[in-house]
């Protein structure tokens, strides 16, 4: 709906530019295009593109021939506020300001009826049972009243649709990373603040602020946390129940130089940037780390915003972005009692944005071999990916301190550590993805 309102807001300016494109010389056309490109940006107008075509995303222009075609076959037509709604027997056509049109399936329209018979507002559940629909519904009559469309169906049912709501559902190009702040180290340092343990545990707003940071930046910090297992678990379970792994509810990572032949996480070696459980159908959702003890030096933690990295690649090298979202990498992890494996791309993309980053060099067993050219392109893309994540401006370094807990989004952030001396003890828990996202929506309205 925000996109529709934005497009409507600038429709007059858009039409003026379109007129210029039709009536001026080539040089003036270029000026008109620049005028369109420089319309004020309120967060959404950047998506209003199409320089010389005069088109909006996902909407084609209504040509003279197509207007004539519809006028021959329509059942009826209602015009008001420069929005024309035309009904056919099996679909409707919405034309906005004489510039663009959308063809809307009648079956889809019937499935999205929001009357009490078809949808329960109290339970927020769809009551229209597609298994009981034996024949495709057809439109008997259409009437537009203000901002609403009234449709009489052939089975006697009557549906009423708000046009703005309808257009928001039809928007197939959602805003990229809504309400998230993609960051480099300088930006995160200047914008994020810790939440105290007392506020987090005892005040709803304290918990909400932590979740707001977690959604916005992919990371949150809680300070003044008591150094007990019970308080650490209580902190984790304040958000939701925990996801138990092979180690139980919480995992104690005791790392030292002596453990050179175990998993690298249990050694004192540095860890390169990675995401955990890249081999899983659903990787670990959110992780918490709490340093309980460290007898030596070093062992700094480092985080990189993977969504920010992906956006940089998308803009500077679209081919690399595509390759990292298509080529499958086999990941495998074998331990005493477990054997995990899976094949996934580095970027999992849905709704035109990266949703999951899977990258763990130590668990990478093999890469899908395509043609010689495509395989070389994959390794070129990986080199670009590593060049960006290891750029100092993107690396957010922190010193783990007893009493300060970090919670981060394992779908979004890559993390690593520097080499250290002595022995250190870190407790960590895993929070299930869906449960945390649910709490974020309920307490902050984000997501």
VEXDREN-2710 file (C-alpha; in Angstrom, 1 decimal):
% VEXDREN-2710
k/r/px/py/pz
1/UNK/0.0/0.0/0.0
2/UNK/2.9/2.3/0.8
3/UNK/4.2/1.9/-2.8
4/UNK/0.7/2.6/-4.3
5/UNK/0.4/5.8/-2.2
6/UNK/3.8/6.9/-3.2
7/UNK/3.1/6.3/-6.9
8/UNK/-0.2/8.2/-6.6
9/UNK/1.5/11.0/-4.7
10/UNK/3.9/11.6/-7.6
11/UNK/1.5/10.7/-10.4
12/UNK/1.1/14.4/-11.5
13/UNK/4.9/14.9/-11.8
14/UNK/5.1/11.5/-13.6
15/UNK/2.5/12.6/-16.1
16/UNK/4.2/15.9/-16.7
17/UNK/7.5/14.1/-17.5
18/UNK/5.7/11.6/-19.7
19/UNK/4.2/14.6/-21.6
20/UNK/7.7/16.0/-22.1
21/UNK/9.0/12.8/-23.4
22/UNK/6.3/12.8/-26.1
23/UNK/6.5/16.4/-27.1
24/UNK/10.1/17.6/-26.8
25/UNK/13.4/17.1/-28.7
26/UNK/15.9/14.5/-27.7
27/UNK/17.9/16.9/-25.6
28/UNK/14.8/18.0/-23.7
29/UNK/13.8/14.3/-23.3
30/UNK/17.1/13.8/-21.5
31/UNK/16.2/16.7/-19.2
32/UNK/12.8/15.2/-18.6
33/UNK/14.3/11.8/-17.7
34/UNK/16.7/13.5/-15.2
35/UNK/13.7/15.3/-13.7
36/UNK/12.0/12.0/-13.2
37/UNK/15.1/10.4/-11.8
38/UNK/15.4/13.3/-9.2
39/UNK/11.9/13.2/-7.8
40/UNK/12.1/13.6/-4.0
41/UNK/12.9/10.3/-2.3
42/UNK/10.8/9.4/0.7
43/UNK/12.0/5.8/0.9
44/UNK/9.8/4.3/-1.7
45/UNK/10.0/6.7/-4.7
46/UNK/13.3/5.2/-5.7
47/UNK/11.4/2.2/-6.9
48/UNK/9.4/4.3/-9.4
49/UNK/11.6/3.7/-12.4
50/UNK/11.3/3.6/-16.1
51/UNK/13.0/6.6/-17.7
52/UNK/11.7/6.7/-21.3
53/UNK/9.1/3.9/-21.2
54/UNK/6.8/5.8/-18.9
55/UNK/6.0/2.7/-16.9
56/UNK/5.8/1.7/-13.3
57/UNK/7.2/-1.6/-11.8
58/UNK/5.0/-4.6/-12.7
59/UNK/2.5/-2.5/-14.6
60/UNK/2.3/-2.1/-18.4
61/UNK/0.9/0.9/-20.2
62/UNK/-2.7/0.7/-21.5
63/UNK/-2.3/1.2/-25.2
64/UNK/-5.1/2.5/-27.5
65/UNK/-5.5/-1.0/-29.0
66/UNK/-5.9/-2.7/-25.6
67/UNK/-8.4/-0.1/-24.5
68/UNK/-10.4/-0.8/-27.6
69/UNK/-10.2/-4.6/-27.0
70/UNK/-11.5/-4.2/-23.5
71/UNK/-14.3/-1.9/-24.5
72/UNK/-15.7/-4.6/-26.8
73/UNK/-15.8/-7.3/-24.2
74/UNK/-16.4/-5.7/-20.8
75/UNK/-19.5/-6.4/-18.8
76/UNK/-19.6/-2.9/-17.3
77/UNK/-17.3/-0.1/-16.4
78/UNK/-17.1/2.4/-13.5
79/UNK/-15.0/5.6/-13.6
80/UNK/-14.2/7.8/-10.6
81/UNK/-11.1/9.7/-9.4
82/UNK/-9.2/8.7/-12.6
83/UNK/-9.3/5.0/-11.6
84/UNK/-11.2/2.8/-14.1
85/UNK/-12.4/-0.7/-13.1
86/UNK/-13.6/-2.9/-15.9
87/UNK/-15.1/-6.4/-15.4
88/UNK/-14.8/-9.4/-17.7
89/UNK/-16.5/-12.7/-16.9
90/UNK/-13.3/-14.2/-15.4
91/UNK/-11.2/-11.2/-14.4
92/UNK/-11.2/-7.4/-13.8
93/UNK/-8.9/-4.7/-15.2
94/UNK/-7.8/-1.8/-12.9
95/UNK/-6.6/1.2/-14.9
96/UNK/-4.9/4.0/-12.9
97/UNK/-4.8/7.6/-14.2
98/UNK/-4.9/6.4/-17.8
99/UNK/-1.3/5.3/-17.5
100/UNK/-1.2/1.8/-16.2
101/UNK/-3.4/-1.3/-15.9
102/UNK/-3.5/-4.4/-13.9
103/UNK/-5.3/-7.6/-14.9
104/UNK/-6.7/-9.3/-11.8
105/UNK/-7.9/-13.0/-11.9
106/UNK/-11.5/-13.5/-10.9
107/UNK/-10.5/-16.7/-9.0
108/UNK/-7.8/-14.8/-7.1
109/UNK/-10.3/-12.0/-6.4
110/UNK/-12.9/-14.4/-5.0
111/UNK/-10.2/-16.1/-2.9
112/UNK/-9.4/-12.8/-1.3
113/UNK/-12.9/-11.8/-0.3
114/UNK/-12.8/-10.4/3.3
115/UNK/-16.5/-10.6/4.3
116/UNK/-17.4/-12.4/7.5
117/UNK/-18.5/-15.5/5.6
118/UNK/-15.1/-15.8/3.9
119/UNK/-12.7/-14.5/6.5
120/UNK/-12.5/-14.5/10.3
121/UNK/-11.1/-11.2/11.6
122/UNK/-11.0/-12.5/15.2
123/UNK/-9.1/-15.6/14.3
124/UNK/-7.3/-14.0/11.3
125/UNK/-8.1/-17.1/9.2
126/UNK/-9.3/-17.7/5.7
127/UNK/-12.7/-19.5/5.7
128/UNK/-13.0/-19.8/1.9
129/UNK/-12.3/-23.5/1.3
130/UNK/-10.7/-24.0/-2.1
131/UNK/-11.3/-27.8/-1.9
132/UNK/-15.1/-27.1/-2.1
133/UNK/-14.8/-24.9/-5.2
134/UNK/-15.9/-27.2/-8.1
135/UNK/-16.2/-24.6/-10.9
136/UNK/-14.4/-21.3/-11.5
137/UNK/-16.4/-18.4/-10.2
138/UNK/-17.5/-15.7/-12.7
139/UNK/-18.4/-12.1/-12.3
140/UNK/-22.1/-11.2/-12.9
141/UNK/-21.9/-7.5/-12.0
142/UNK/-19.3/-5.0/-10.9
143/UNK/-19.9/-1.6/-9.3
144/UNK/-17.3/0.9/-8.0
145/UNK/-18.3/3.1/-5.1
146/UNK/-15.6/5.6/-4.1
147/UNK/-12.6/3.6/-3.0
148/UNK/-14.4/0.3/-3.0
149/UNK/-15.3/-2.3/-5.6
150/UNK/-18.6/-4.3/-5.2
151/UNK/-18.6/-7.6/-7.1
152/UNK/-21.7/-9.8/-7.6
153/UNK/-20.6/-13.4/-8.3
154/UNK/-22.5/-15.9/-10.4
155/UNK/-23.2/-18.0/-7.3
156/UNK/-25.0/-15.1/-5.6
157/UNK/-22.2/-14.1/-3.3
158/UNK/-21.3/-10.4/-3.0
159/UNK/-17.8/-9.2/-2.2
160/UNK/-16.6/-5.7/-1.4
161/UNK/-12.9/-4.8/-1.9
162/UNK/-11.0/-1.6/-0.9
163/UNK/-9.0/-0.6/-3.9
164/UNK/-5.9/0.6/-2.0
165/UNK/-5.8/-2.7/-0.1
166/UNK/-6.3/-4.6/-3.4
167/UNK/-3.4/-2.8/-5.0
168/UNK/-1.2/-3.4/-2.1
169/UNK/-1.8/-7.2/-2.5
170/UNK/-1.1/-6.9/-6.2
171/UNK/2.3/-5.2/-5.6
172/UNK/4.8/-7.9/-6.8
173/UNK/7.9/-5.8/-6.0
174/UNK/8.1/-5.4/-2.2
175/UNK/10.4/-2.9/-0.6
176/UNK/13.9/-4.4/-0.1
177/UNK/14.8/-4.9/3.5
178/UNK/12.0/-2.9/5.0
179/UNK/12.9/-1.2/8.4
180/UNK/16.3/-2.8/8.4
181/UNK/19.5/-0.8/8.7
182/UNK/22.3/-2.3/6.5
183/UNK/25.5/-1.3/8.2
184/UNK/29.3/-1.0/8.1
185/UNK/31.3/-0.9/11.3
186/UNK/31.2/2.9/11.6
187/UNK/27.4/3.1/11.2
188/UNK/26.7/0.3/13.7
189/UNK/29.1/1.8/16.3
190/UNK/27.3/5.1/16.2
191/UNK/23.7/3.8/16.2
192/UNK/23.4/0.8/18.5
193/UNK/23.3/0.9/22.3
194/UNK/23.3/-1.8/25.0
195/UNK/20.2/-2.7/27.0
196/UNK/20.7/-3.3/30.7
197/UNK/19.8/-6.8/32.1
198/UNK/17.4/-5.3/34.6
199/UNK/15.4/-3.4/32.0
200/UNK/15.5/-6.4/29.7
201/UNK/14.2/-8.8/32.3
202/UNK/11.7/-6.5/34.1
203/UNK/10.3/-4.1/31.6
204/UNK/8.5/-4.9/28.4
205/UNK/10.1/-1.8/26.7
206/UNK/13.5/-3.1/27.6
207/UNK/12.8/-6.4/25.9
208/UNK/11.2/-4.6/22.9
209/UNK/14.3/-2.4/22.5
210/UNK/16.6/-5.4/22.4
211/UNK/14.3/-7.1/19.8
212/UNK/14.1/-3.8/17.8
213/UNK/17.9/-3.8/17.6
214/UNK/18.0/-7.5/16.7
215/UNK/15.6/-6.9/13.8
216/UNK/17.0/-3.6/12.6
217/UNK/20.8/-4.4/12.8
218/UNK/20.8/-8.2/13.2
219/UNK/22.6/-7.9/16.5
220/UNK/21.8/-6.7/20.1
221/UNK/23.8/-6.4/23.3
222/UNK/22.7/-6.8/27.0
223/UNK/25.0/-5.7/29.8
224/UNK/25.3/-6.2/33.5
225/UNK/24.3/-9.9/33.2
226/UNK/25.1/-12.0/36.3
227/UNK/27.6/-14.8/35.7
228/UNK/25.4/-17.7/36.4
229/UNK/24.0/-20.4/34.1
230/UNK/20.5/-19.8/35.5
231/UNK/20.5/-16.1/34.7
232/UNK/21.9/-16.7/31.2
233/UNK/19.2/-19.3/30.5
234/UNK/16.5/-16.9/31.9
235/UNK/17.8/-14.2/29.7
236/UNK/17.5/-16.4/26.6
237/UNK/14.1/-17.8/27.6
238/UNK/12.8/-14.3/28.2
239/UNK/12.4/-14.1/24.4
240/UNK/11.1/-17.6/23.8
241/UNK/11.8/-21.3/24.4
242/UNK/15.2/-22.6/23.3
243/UNK/16.1/-24.8/20.4
244/UNK/17.9/-27.8/21.8
245/UNK/20.9/-29.0/19.8
246/UNK/23.2/-32.0/20.3
247/UNK/24.6/-30.3/23.3
248/UNK/21.3/-29.6/25.1
249/UNK/19.7/-26.3/26.0
250/UNK/23.0/-24.4/26.2
251/UNK/26.5/-25.2/25.0
252/UNK/29.7/-24.6/26.9
253/UNK/32.6/-23.9/24.5
254/UNK/35.8/-24.4/26.4
255/UNK/38.6/-23.4/24.0
256/UNK/42.3/-23.7/24.5
257/UNK/45.6/-24.5/22.8
258/UNK/45.6/-28.0/24.0
259/UNK/42.5/-28.9/22.0
260/UNK/44.1/-28.8/18.6
261/UNK/42.6/-32.0/17.3
262/UNK/38.9/-31.2/18.0
263/UNK/36.5/-29.0/16.1
264/UNK/38.3/-25.7/15.4
265/UNK/35.8/-23.8/17.5
266/UNK/37.3/-25.5/20.6
267/UNK/40.8/-24.5/19.8
268/UNK/42.5/-21.1/20.3
269/UNK/42.9/-20.5/16.6
270/UNK/41.3/-17.6/14.8
271/UNK/38.0/-18.3/13.1
272/UNK/37.3/-16.7/9.7
273/UNK/33.9/-15.2/8.9
274/UNK/31.2/-17.8/8.7
275/UNK/27.6/-18.6/9.5
276/UNK/26.7/-21.6/11.7
277/UNK/25.1/-24.8/10.5
278/UNK/25.3/-23.8/6.8
279/UNK/24.5/-27.5/6.0
280/UNK/21.0/-27.4/7.5
281/UNK/17.7/-27.1/5.8
282/UNK/17.0/-24.4/8.4
283/UNK/20.2/-23.1/9.9
284/UNK/20.3/-22.0/13.5
285/UNK/18.2/-18.9/13.8
286/UNK/19.5/-16.6/16.5
287/UNK/22.6/-17.2/18.7
288/UNK/23.5/-15.8/22.1
289/UNK/27.2/-15.7/23.3
290/UNK/28.2/-15.0/26.9
291/UNK/31.9/-15.0/28.0
292/UNK/32.2/-16.5/31.5
293/UNK/35.9/-16.7/31.8
294/UNK/39.2/-16.0/29.9
295/UNK/42.6/-16.4/31.4
296/UNK/44.6/-15.0/28.5
297/UNK/44.6/-12.3/25.8
298/UNK/43.0/-11.9/22.4
299/UNK/39.9/-13.7/21.2
300/UNK/38.1/-10.6/20.0
301/UNK/34.8/-11.2/18.3
302/UNK/34.0/-9.8/14.9
303/UNK/30.8/-9.4/13.0
304/UNK/29.9/-8.4/9.4
305/UNK/26.4/-7.5/8.0
306/UNK/25.9/-10.2/5.3
307/UNK/22.9/-8.4/3.9
308/UNK/25.0/-5.2/3.4
309/UNK/27.7/-7.3/1.7
310/UNK/25.1/-8.9/-0.6
311/UNK/23.7/-5.5/-1.5
312/UNK/27.1/-4.2/-2.4
313/UNK/27.7/-7.3/-4.7
314/UNK/24.2/-6.9/-6.3
315/UNK/25.0/-3.3/-7.2
316/UNK/28.6/-3.6/-8.3
317/UNK/28.4/-7.1/-9.9
318/UNK/24.9/-8.5/-10.7
319/UNK/26.4/-11.6/-12.3
320/UNK/28.3/-12.5/-9.1
321/UNK/25.1/-11.9/-7.1
322/UNK/23.2/-14.3/-9.4
323/UNK/25.9/-17.0/-9.3
324/UNK/26.1/-16.9/-5.4
325/UNK/22.3/-17.4/-5.4
326/UNK/22.4/-20.4/-7.8
327/UNK/25.5/-22.5/-7.5
328/UNK/25.1/-25.3/-4.9
329/UNK/27.8/-25.8/-2.3
330/UNK/27.9/-29.1/-0.4
331/UNK/28.3/-28.6/3.3
332/UNK/28.9/-31.5/5.7
333/UNK/29.6/-31.8/9.4
334/UNK/30.5/-35.1/11.2
335/UNK/31.0/-35.5/14.9
336/UNK/30.8/-38.3/17.4
337/UNK/27.0/-38.7/17.4
338/UNK/25.9/-36.6/14.4
339/UNK/26.2/-36.4/10.7
340/UNK/24.7/-33.3/8.9
341/UNK/24.9/-32.5/5.2
342/UNK/23.2/-30.4/2.6
343/UNK/23.6/-28.5/-0.7
344/UNK/22.6/-24.9/-0.8
345/UNK/23.8/-21.6/-2.5
346/UNK/25.6/-18.9/-0.5
347/UNK/22.6/-16.6/-0.9
348/UNK/19.0/-17.8/-0.5
349/UNK/16.8/-15.2/-2.2
350/UNK/13.1/-14.6/-1.8
351/UNK/11.0/-11.5/-2.4
352/UNK/13.8/-9.9/-4.3
353/UNK/16.2/-9.9/-1.3
354/UNK/18.6/-12.2/0.5
355/UNK/16.9/-14.1/3.3
356/UNK/19.7/-16.5/4.4
357/UNK/23.4/-16.5/4.0
358/UNK/25.1/-19.9/4.2
359/UNK/28.9/-19.6/4.4
360/UNK/31.2/-21.9/6.3
361/UNK/34.6/-22.7/4.7
362/UNK/35.5/-25.5/7.1
363/UNK/32.3/-27.4/6.3
364/UNK/32.5/-26.9/2.6
365/UNK/33.1/-30.3/1.0
366/UNK/32.5/-29.8/-2.7
367/UNK/31.0/-27.3/-5.1
368/UNK/28.6/-28.1/-7.9
369/UNK/30.7/-28.2/-11.1
370/UNK/29.0/-26.6/-14.1
371/UNK/30.7/-25.6/-17.3
372/UNK/34.3/-24.5/-17.1
373/UNK/33.3/-20.9/-17.6
374/UNK/30.5/-21.0/-14.9
375/UNK/32.7/-22.7/-12.4
376/UNK/35.4/-20.1/-12.8
377/UNK/32.7/-17.4/-12.4
378/UNK/31.7/-19.0/-9.1
379/UNK/35.2/-18.8/-7.7
380/UNK/35.5/-15.2/-8.9
381/UNK/32.3/-14.4/-7.1
382/UNK/33.6/-16.1/-3.9
383/UNK/36.7/-14.0/-4.1
384/UNK/34.6/-10.8/-4.4
385/UNK/32.5/-11.9/-1.5
386/UNK/35.6/-12.5/0.7
387/UNK/37.1/-9.2/-0.4
388/UNK/34.1/-7.3/0.8
389/UNK/33.5/-9.2/4.1
390/UNK/37.2/-8.8/5.0
391/UNK/37.2/-5.1/4.2
392/UNK/38.1/-3.3/7.5
393/UNK/35.3/-0.8/7.1
394/UNK/32.8/-3.7/7.3
395/UNK/34.3/-5.5/10.2
396/UNK/32.7/-4.7/13.6
397/UNK/35.2/-5.9/16.3
398/UNK/34.2/-6.3/19.9
399/UNK/35.9/-7.5/23.1
400/UNK/33.9/-10.2/24.8
401/UNK/33.5/-9.2/28.5
402/UNK/32.0/-11.3/31.3
403/UNK/28.5/-9.8/32.0
404/UNK/27.8/-8.7/28.4
405/UNK/25.7/-10.9/26.2
406/UNK/25.5/-10.6/22.4
407/UNK/22.5/-11.9/20.5
408/UNK/22.7/-12.1/16.7
409/UNK/20.9/-13.2/13.6
410/UNK/22.7/-16.2/12.1
411/UNK/20.7/-15.9/8.8
412/UNK/22.2/-12.4/8.3
413/UNK/25.5/-11.8/10.1
414/UNK/28.8/-13.6/9.6
415/UNK/30.9/-13.9/12.7
416/UNK/34.5/-14.8/13.5
417/UNK/37.2/-14.3/16.2
418/UNK/40.9/-13.5/16.5
419/UNK/43.5/-15.9/17.9
420/UNK/43.9/-15.9/21.7
421/UNK/46.1/-17.3/24.5
422/UNK/45.0/-19.2/27.6
423/UNK/41.7/-20.8/28.1
424/UNK/38.3/-19.3/27.8
425/UNK/34.8/-20.4/28.5
426/UNK/31.8/-19.2/26.5
427/UNK/28.2/-20.3/27.0
428/UNK/25.8/-20.0/24.1
429/UNK/22.1/-20.8/23.3
430/UNK/20.1/-21.1/20.1
431/UNK/16.8/-19.4/19.7
432/UNK/14.4/-20.8/17.1
433/UNK/13.8/-18.5/14.1
434/UNK/10.0/-18.4/13.9
435/UNK/9.5/-17.9/17.6
436/UNK/11.9/-14.9/17.8
437/UNK/10.4/-13.3/14.7
438/UNK/6.9/-13.8/16.2
439/UNK/8.0/-11.9/19.4
440/UNK/9.6/-9.2/17.3
441/UNK/6.3/-8.6/15.4
442/UNK/4.2/-8.6/18.6
443/UNK/6.3/-6.3/20.6
444/UNK/7.8/-3.9/18.0
445/UNK/5.5/-4.2/14.9
446/UNK/8.5/-4.9/12.7
447/UNK/8.9/-7.9/10.4
END
